[in-house]
Amino acid sequence: MDYNTTANRTHRRPRRHAAGKVTHVGLLDKLSRTLPGARRAPEAVPAPQDPEAILAPVTGQVVALDAVPDPAFSQGMLGCGLGIRAQEDVAFSPVSGTVVADVKTKHALLIQSENGAEVLLHVGLDSVRLRGAGFRAFVRKGDRVRAGQPVMSFDRALMSERGLDDTVVVTVTNADAFASVRVVCDSDVEVSAGSELIRCER
C-alpha cells in the first residue's frame, strides 16, 4: 500500500470488507530474534490507558512519515505512522499490549496492542549498523507492557558520531485491519512522551 501525504494522516478501508491481517514480508523475520535479559529501567511516564490510542514513545519534534529519510518508512512499506526527532535517550511503550517481536541489535520492537494493532517502534535510521552498541533493552519478546513503560534506551550522541539519523519511527503495520488509522497531531510540532499520536478505530 502506497501512503502519500494524505494517507499518512488517515488510512481507511470500506467497512463491508472483513478486517484482514497485513503481513509485511520479512518484518517479523527481521524482528524475531531474542534480546538479552531485561535490565533495570527508568521510571514510566504518565500515559492514558486508551486501547485505541498510540502514544509518543519519546519527547521531540514530529516528522511526517513521507518526510522520514528512509524509503521503507516514507513509502509506507512498514505501515502508517510518523517519526519523532528525539530529545531524550529513553523510549517508552506507545501502547499497552504484548511484545511479539524483538531484534538482537535492540533498536526495534513490534508490540501488539490490546485492540490488535501491531505497532512497530524503530529507533534510528540504519541503526542496525550499530549492532546493538548504545542500546539497552528493558523488555523482550513475550513480555506484557503498559503504555508509558520504558522499553529501551539508546545513545543519540553515538548515533551522531557514526553519522546516523536518530529519528524514532512509530507505525501501525496492520492498518488494513482497522476501519480508520489516523495521525492526530500535526507535523513539526513538539510532543511529549505519552501524548497521543495516532488513533486506530475498528
Secondary structure, DSSP 8 states (H G I E B T S, - for coil): ----HHHHHEEE--TTS-------TTHHHHHBS-----------------TTEEE-SSSEEEEEGGGSS-HHHHTTTT-EEEEEEESSSEEE-SSSEEEEEE-TTSSEEEEEETTS-EEEEEEEESGGGGTTTT-EES--TT-EE-TT-EEEE--HHHHHHTT-EEEEEEEETTGGGSSEEEE-S-TT-EE-TTSEEEEEE-
